[in-house]
Amino acid sequence: MKNNLHTSRGREGDRSTQVLIVRNRQRARPLNTKFLRDIIRSLLVEDLFRDEFEIGVSIVGEPSMLRLNESFLRHKGSTDVITFDYSDTTRPNCLAGEIFVCLDEALIQAPRFRTTWQKELIRYIVHGILHLCGYEDKTAPARRKMKQQENHLMRRLAARFKLAQLKAAPPHGKTAAK
């Protein structure tokens, strides 16, 4: 499996830390990881006004997500997104963590919500980043507040990016999966 890894760092001379690593570790769909990184970076900088972050985003398949969910959260089955918050009290302005997103789950859920798998995938990433920002979804009022912010950010991203372009062109000589 090809491991698409894209890293983004802050500008030269910039004192803030901006590390964003995007990995594609699934085979269900070809994915434009550079474009995905651009979307995530825009979300962090332009929408959430973050100038310090150290975030890893891994796009995984259902078997990997099932293992993560059962190993770390002790939940049976797969899920859409898992966020590990690595916040450090010595750097309170820095968002730090890892987000694992299941593309297979986005493919399953997208028709249910009458959307594309690309939009569903971005929604999962937005959800994970909101957890790093301190949003919770354990109670109904907290879920509503988080969902409102999720919807707001999704509208902003959809206005700036053609999310369908997340689907990478297949390698030369191969046909793309639908």
Backbone as CSV, one residue per row, in Angstrom:
resi,resn,N_x,N_y,N_z,CA_x,CA_y,CA_z,C_x,C_y,C_z
1,MET,0.841,-1.158,0.000,0.000,0.000,0.000,0.892,1.229,0.000
2,LYS,0.580,2.171,-0.859,1.324,3.413,-0.924,0.963,4.260,0.283
3,ASN,1.975,4.771,0.979,1.745,5.625,2.135,1.952,7.067,1.702
4,ASN,0.850,7.768,1.434,0.937,9.169,1.069,1.109,9.981,2.331
5,LEU,2.244,10.639,2.453,2.558,11.433,3.626,2.803,12.861,3.176
6,HIS,2.072,13.796,3.736,2.281,15.205,3.431,2.414,15.962,4.731
7,THR,3.467,16.762,4.804,3.772,17.525,6.003,3.762,19.003,5.661
8,SER,3.276,19.799,6.593,3.277,21.243,6.436,3.897,21.849,7.686
9,ARG,4.801,22.794,7.508,5.418,23.495,8.635,5.190,24.994,8.471
10,GLY,5.351,25.709,9.573,5.215,27.168,9.547,6.250,27.798,8.626
11,ARG,6.025,29.088,8.305,6.921,29.815,7.422,8.272,30.077,8.096
12,GLU,9.309,30.235,7.292,10.656,30.551,7.780,10.603,31.815,8.629
13,GLY,11.222,31.790,9.789,11.239,32.950,10.670,10.008,33.068,11.543
14,ASP,9.007,32.250,11.296,7.776,32.256,12.090,8.062,31.527,13.393
15,ARG,7.749,32.144,14.515,8.053,31.552,15.819,7.028,30.491,16.211
16,SER,5.885,30.499,15.579,4.869,29.523,15.935,5.187,28.174,15.296
17,THR,4.711,27.128,15.941,4.906,25.779,15.439,3.656,25.377,14.666
18,GLN,3.838,25.019,13.413,2.732,24.523,12.607,3.167,23.235,11.938
19,VAL,2.832,22.138,12.575,3.156,20.825,12.024,1.838,20.106,11.751
20,LEU,1.657,19.730,10.504,0.464,18.994,10.107,0.914,17.838,9.224
21,ILE,0.660,16.624,9.682,1.037,15.426,8.932,-0.242,14.694,8.549
22,VAL,-0.386,14.422,7.266,-1.561,13.707,6.755,-1.069,12.420,6.113
23,ARG,-1.629,11.299,6.572,-1.253,9.984,6.040,-2.490,9.283,5.484
24,ASN,-2.312,8.672,4.332,-3.368,7.858,3.746,-2.993,6.394,3.951
25,ARG,-3.739,5.712,4.826,-3.418,4.312,5.139,-4.599,3.393,4.816
26,GLN,-5.312,3.729,3.763,-6.450,2.918,3.356,-6.377,2.698,1.846
27,ARG,-7.168,1.736,1.376,-7.151,1.389,-0.044,-8.497,1.535,-0.737
28,ALA,-9.528,1.935,-0.011,-10.866,1.975,-0.594,-10.984,2.998,-1.720
29,ARG,-10.322,4.134,-1.590,-10.378,5.199,-2.585,-9.022,5.881,-2.690
30,PRO,-8.640,6.256,-3.917,-7.444,7.094,-4.032,-7.759,8.461,-3.423
31,LEU,-6.783,9.052,-2.770,-7.023,10.277,-2.015,-5.913,11.283,-2.293
32,ASN,-6.298,12.512,-2.573,-5.340,13.600,-2.809,-4.927,14.157,-1.446
33,THR,-3.872,13.595,-0.869,-3.476,13.972,0.494,-2.915,15.389,0.565
34,LYS,-2.307,15.870,-0.492,-1.809,17.247,-0.484,-2.990,18.218,-0.389
35,PHE,-4.020,17.978,-1.161,-5.215,18.833,-1.125,-5.891,18.724,0.245
36,LEU,-5.951,17.518,0.789,-6.537,17.325,2.117,-5.755,18.130,3.156
37,ARG,-4.441,18.080,3.080,-3.619,18.862,4.003,-3.915,20.356,3.873
38,ASP,-4.079,20.843,2.638,-4.396,22.262,2.414,-5.729,22.643,3.063
39,ILE,-6.713,21.757,2.962,-8.027,22.011,3.561,-7.899,22.084,5.086
40,ILE,-7.201,21.129,5.661,-7.063,21.075,7.120,-6.288,22.290,7.625
41,ARG,-5.222,22.634,6.948,-4.433,23.800,7.348,-5.284,25.063,7.280
42,SER,-6.077,25.207,6.239,-6.966,26.358,6.102,-7.970,26.407,7.252
43,LEU,-8.533,25.254,7.593,-9.463,25.168,8.722,-8.790,25.676,9.999
44,LEU,-7.594,25.204,10.256,-6.892,25.576,11.484,-6.534,27.063,11.518
45,VAL,-5.975,27.563,10.425,-5.451,28.930,10.407,-6.535,29.970,10.123
46,GLU,-7.335,29.743,9.080,-8.292,30.755,8.638,-9.624,30.717,9.396
47,ASP,-10.048,29.547,9.829,-11.349,29.442,10.487,-11.241,29.387,12.010
48,LEU,-10.234,28.704,12.505,-10.086,28.556,13.954,-8.985,29.459,14.523
49,PHE,-8.326,30.217,13.634,-7.324,31.211,14.033,-6.221,30.617,14.908
50,ARG,-5.775,29.431,14.529,-4.705,28.751,15.264,-3.392,28.972,14.545
51,ASP,-2.394,29.442,15.265,-1.082,29.574,14.648,-0.082,28.589,15.240
52,GLU,-0.531,27.814,16.226,0.316,26.764,16.783,-0.446,25.446,16.790
53,PHE,0.114,24.473,16.089,-0.494,23.138,16.096,0.531,22.091,15.710
54,GLU,0.343,20.924,16.274,1.112,19.726,15.936,0.096,18.599,15.841
55,ILE,-0.378,18.370,14.634,-1.493,17.447,14.432,-1.139,16.423,13.358
56,GLY,-1.475,15.176,13.642,-1.374,14.109,12.667,-2.776,13.635,12.324
57,VAL,-3.041,13.484,11.038,-4.332,12.964,10.577,-4.046,11.725,9.742
58,SER,-4.612,10.606,10.162,-4.450,9.353,9.426,-5.800,8.907,8.896
59,ILE,-5.853,8.679,7.593,-7.061,8.154,6.953,-6.869,6.648,6.887
60,VAL,-7.755,5.917,7.553,-7.595,4.466,7.675,-8.829,3.738,7.157
61,GLY,-8.681,2.443,6.981,-9.788,1.581,6.598,-10.478,1.005,7.824
62,GLU,-11.555,0.299,7.586,-12.364,-0.263,8.666,-11.595,-1.230,9.567
63,PRO,-10.748,-2.115,9.036,-10.025,-3.030,9.942,-9.125,-2.287,10.937
64,SER,-8.436,-1.251,10.465,-7.564,-0.470,11.359,-8.384,0.282,12.399
65,MET,-9.489,0.876,11.961,-10.318,1.639,12.902,-10.934,0.717,13.946
66,LEU,-11.333,-0.478,13.536,-11.881,-1.460,14.476,-10.842,-1.784,15.555
67,ARG,-9.587,-2.024,15.147,-8.518,-2.321,16.105,-8.275,-1.150,17.051
68,LEU,-8.224,0.068,16.521,-8.025,1.262,17.358,-9.160,1.425,18.363
69,ASN,-10.385,1.284,17.885,-11.564,1.489,18.722,-11.613,0.463,19.852
70,GLU,-11.315,-0.781,19.530,-11.357,-1.825,20.553,-10.159,-1.741,21.499
71,SER,-8.975,-1.424,20.970,-7.766,-1.375,21.797,-7.737,-0.181,22.743
72,PHE,-8.068,1.005,22.237,-7.904,2.212,23.030,-9.169,2.658,23.748
73,LEU,-10.325,2.475,23.119,-11.575,2.944,23.726,-12.418,1.818,24.307
74,ARG,-11.993,0.579,24.045,-12.719,-0.596,24.535,-14.168,-0.654,24.014
75,HIS,-14.357,-0.145,22.783,-15.669,-0.205,22.136,-15.618,-1.269,21.057
76,LYS,-16.698,-2.007,20.893,-16.791,-3.027,19.849,-17.082,-2.373,18.510
77,GLY,-16.470,-2.884,17.464,-16.758,-2.428,16.109,-15.959,-1.202,15.699
78,SER,-16.237,-0.754,14.503,-15.557,0.393,13.930,-16.268,1.678,14.350
79,THR,-15.702,2.813,13.974,-16.316,4.116,14.222,-15.816,5.085,13.158
80,ASP,-16.336,6.292,13.148,-15.968,7.253,12.107,-14.675,8.007,12.389
81,VAL,-14.484,8.454,13.645,-13.301,9.249,13.980,-12.897,9.004,15.429
82,ILE,-11.601,8.929,15.650,-11.046,8.828,17.002,-9.976,9.909,17.116
83,THR,-10.053,10.674,18.196,-9.107,11.765,18.431,-8.330,11.503,19.715
84,PHE,-7.014,11.627,19.617,-6.149,11.544,20.785,-5.590,12.942,21.029
85,ASP,-5.905,13.508,22.173,-5.475,14.858,22.529,-4.144,14.782,23.270
86,TYR,-3.125,15.407,22.699,-1.803,15.428,23.317,-1.461,16.820,23.841
87,SER,-2.472,17.562,24.254,-2.251,18.914,24.761,-1.221,18.906,25.877
88,ASP,-0.474,19.990,25.938,0.585,20.149,26.922,0.335,21.457,27.669
89,THR,0.227,21.386,28.983,-0.070,22.582,29.771,1.026,23.636,29.665
90,THR,2.229,23.242,29.243,3.295,24.237,29.078,3.148,25.013,27.772
91,ARG,2.270,24.506,26.877,1.998,25.190,25.604,0.481,25.240,25.397
92,PRO,-0.218,26.068,26.181,-1.684,26.063,26.152,-2.305,26.514,24.829
93,ASN,-1.573,27.252,23.996,-2.129,27.729,22.726,-1.886,26.770,21.571
94,CYS,-1.191,25.685,21.842,-0.852,24.737,20.785,-1.836,23.565,20.778
95,LEU,-2.535,23.380,19.646,-3.377,22.194,19.470,-2.449,21.047,19.122
96,ALA,-2.525,19.970,19.881,-1.660,18.826,19.620,-2.467,17.547,19.742
97,GLY,-2.348,16.707,18.742,-3.045,15.437,18.811,-2.984,14.662,17.518
98,GLU,-3.608,13.509,17.576,-3.724,12.633,16.413,-5.197,12.356,16.165
99,ILE,-5.551,12.371,14.897,-6.931,12.102,14.502,-6.902,10.945,13.508
100,PHE,-7.680,9.920,13.807,-7.821,8.776,12.905,-9.227,8.816,12.336
101,VAL,-9.318,8.792,11.017,-10.598,8.910,10.329,-10.784,7.688,9.445
102,CYS,-11.974,7.104,9.499,-12.264,5.890,8.736,-12.964,6.236,7.423
103,LEU,-12.245,6.074,6.322,-12.840,6.366,5.024,-13.955,5.383,4.687
104,ASP,-13.798,4.130,5.092,-14.860,3.146,4.832,-16.179,3.595,5.479
105,GLU,-16.100,4.156,6.665,-17.294,4.643,7.356,-17.909,5.823,6.597
106,ALA,-17.064,6.696,6.052,-17.565,7.828,5.250,-18.291,7.327,4.008
107,LEU,-17.773,6.262,3.400,-18.417,5.685,2.215,-19.792,5.105,2.559
108,ILE,-19.908,4.523,3.745,-21.178,3.932,4.184,-22.173,5.013,4.585
109,GLN,-21.701,6.010,5.333,-22.601,7.023,5.897,-23.017,8.099,4.901
110,ALA,-22.206,8.403,3.909,-22.502,9.494,2.975,-23.890,9.369,2.333
111,PRO,-24.278,8.213,1.790,-25.621,8.122,1.197,-26.738,8.336,2.230
112,ARG,-26.513,7.865,3.437,-27.504,8.023,4.513,-27.790,9.503,4.791
113,PHE,-26.746,10.334,4.708,-26.893,11.760,4.980,-26.984,12.588,3.701
114,ARG,-27.160,11.895,2.568,-27.308,12.537,1.262,-26.180,13.516,0.969
115,THR,-24.969,13.017,1.114,-23.785,13.816,0.850,-22.759,12.942,0.146
116,THR,-21.604,13.495,-0.127,-20.538,12.734,-0.774,-19.593,12.178,0.291
117,TRP,-18.859,11.150,-0.069,-17.893,10.604,0.885,-16.817,11.636,1.220
118,GLN,-16.512,12.522,0.252,-15.502,13.548,0.495,-15.961,14.521,1.585
119,LYS,-17.212,14.966,1.501,-17.745,15.883,2.521,-17.851,15.185,3.878
120,GLU,-18.244,13.946,3.855,-18.362,13.190,5.112,-16.982,13.018,5.755
121,LEU,-15.974,12.740,4.945,-14.615,12.603,5.448,-14.135,13.914,6.093
122,ILE,-14.375,15.022,5.433,-13.981,16.324,5.984,-14.746,16.599,7.273
123,ARG,-16.009,16.243,7.322,-16.795,16.436,8.547,-16.156,15.677,9.716
124,TYR,-15.689,14.454,9.475,-15.045,13.673,10.534,-13.779,14.377,11.027
125,ILE,-13.015,14.943,10.097,-11.792,15.649,10.476,-12.137,16.909,11.271
126,VAL,-13.127,17.652,10.823,-13.580,18.846,11.557,-13.998,18.440,12.970
127,HIS,-14.738,17.357,13.077,-15.194,16.856,14.383,-13.994,16.559,15.292
128,GLY,-12.999,15.875,14.755,-11.809,15.551,15.536,-11.064,16.792,15.983
129,ILE,-10.930,17.765,15.098,-10.236,19.009,15.456,-11.030,19.780,16.508
130,LEU,-12.351,19.761,16.411,-13.162,20.428,17.438,-12.944,19.784,18.804
131,HIS,-12.769,18.471,18.840,-12.436,17.821,20.117,-11.113,18.370,20.658
132,LEU,-10.124,18.557,19.785,-8.849,19.124,20.227,-9.015,20.559,20.739
133,CYS,-10.028,21.253,20.225,-10.314,22.632,20.660,-11.124,22.670,21.954
134,GLY,-11.502,21.496,22.468,-12.215,21.456,23.736,-13.698,21.147,23.645
135,TYR,-14.230,20.979,22.450,-15.642,20.626,22.302,-15.856,19.183,22.748
136,GLU,-16.988,18.937,23.353,-17.364,17.597,23.790,-18.717,17.226,23.190
137,ASP,-18.996,15.936,23.164,-20.278,15.477,22.620,-20.909,14.399,23.497
138,LYS,-20.647,14.479,24.795,-21.168,13.454,25.715,-22.603,13.722,26.159
139,THR,-23.047,14.980,26.120,-24.423,15.307,26.502,-25.140,15.916,25.303
140,ALA,-26.467,15.895,25.326,-27.253,16.436,24.211,-26.955,17.923,23.970
141,PRO,-26.912,18.773,25.003,-26.599,20.192,24.742,-25.187,20.386,24.163
142,ALA,-24.224,19.638,24.666,-22.855,19.741,24.152,-22.786,19.252,22.711
143,ARG,-23.523,18.172,22.394,-23.574,17.642,21.022,-24.160,18.671,20.073
144,ARG,-25.249,19.337,20.512,-25.880,20.363,19.663,-24.910,21.509,19.377
145,LYS,-24.217,21.965,20.404,-23.251,23.058,20.254,-22.123,22.653,19.298
146,MET,-21.631,21.435,19.466,-20.555,20.940,18.611,-21.041,20.795,17.170
147,LYS,-22.239,20.268,16.991,-22.801,20.068,15.648,-23.008,21.406,14.940
148,GLN,-23.454,22.424,15.677,-23.616,23.759,15.081,-22.280,24.289,14.569
149,GLN,-21.242,24.138,15.374,-19.917,24.603,14.958,-19.401,23.776,13.784
150,GLU,-19.638,22.478,13.825,-19.260,21.590,12.721,-19.914,22.053,11.422
151,ASN,-21.229,22.295,11.467,-21.971,22.736,10.276,-21.446,24.075,9.765
152,HIS,-21.179,24.993,10.674,-20.651,26.308,10.307,-19.303,26.157,9.580
153,LEU,-18.418,25.365,10.148,-17.100,25.167,9.541,-17.183,24.427,8.213
154,MET,-18.094,23.475,8.119,-18.280,22.754,6.851,-18.735,23.708,5.749
155,ARG,-19.657,24.612,6.067,-20.119,25.595,5.073,-18.951,26.479,4.611
156,ARG,-18.135,26.919,5.561,-16.990,27.783,5.218,-15.995,27.039,4.318
157,LEU,-15.695,25.797,4.661,-14.746,25.020,3.858,-15.307,24.733,2.468
158,ALA,-16.590,24.375,2.397,-17.216,24.070,1.107,-17.256,25.305,0.204
159,ALA,-17.299,26.492,0.797,-17.296,27.723,0.006,-15.907,28.007,-0.584
160,ARG,-14.858,27.523,0.058,-13.486,27.784,-0.387,-12.866,26.660,-1.205
161,PHE,-13.320,25.432,-0.988,-12.692,24.274,-1.624,-13.718,23.421,-2.357
162,LYS,-13.307,22.877,-3.494,-14.120,21.897,-4.205,-13.750,20.536,-3.614
163,LEU,-14.539,20.099,-2.642,-14.186,18.907,-1.877,-14.140,17.635,-2.718
164,ALA,-14.835,17.637,-3.844,-14.790,16.469,-4.736,-13.377,16.218,-5.242
165,GLN,-12.524,17.234,-5.201,-11.144,17.076,-5.665,-10.291,16.249,-4.707
166,LEU,-10.861,15.853,-3.578,-10.142,14.942,-2.681,-9.905,13.597,-3.347
167,LYS,-10.771,13.276,-4.276,-10.623,12.019,-5.009,-9.450,12.173,-5.968
168,ALA,-8.374,11.486,-5.682,-7.160,11.584,-6.495,-7.346,10.861,-7.814
169,ALA,-6.660,11.337,-8.817,-6.671,10.641,-10.102,-6.000,9.285,-9.914
170,PRO,-6.534,8.243,-10.559,-5.913,6.916,-10.405,-4.538,6.918,-11.065
171,PRO,-3.662,6.023,-10.599,-2.348,5.899,-11.247,-2.512,5.602,-12.729
172,HIS,-1.579,6.023,-13.525,-1.630,5.847,-14.988,-1.926,4.380,-15.338
173,GLY,-2.925,4.206,-16.207,-3.263,2.866,-16.688,-4.258,2.110,-15.835
174,LYS,-4.710,2.706,-14.735,-5.679,2.028,-13.893,-6.983,2.796,-13.898
175,THR,-8.081,2.107,-13.616,-9.376,2.775,-13.557,-9.706,3.107,-12.125
176,ALA,-10.442,4.192,-11.958,-10.806,4.638,-10.614,-12.014,3.888,-10.115
177,ALA,-12.065,3.673,-8.790,-13.255,3.101,-8.152,-14.265,4.215,-7.983
178,LYS,-15.537,3.865,-8.040,-16.585,4.887,-7.872,-16.733,5.315,-6.457
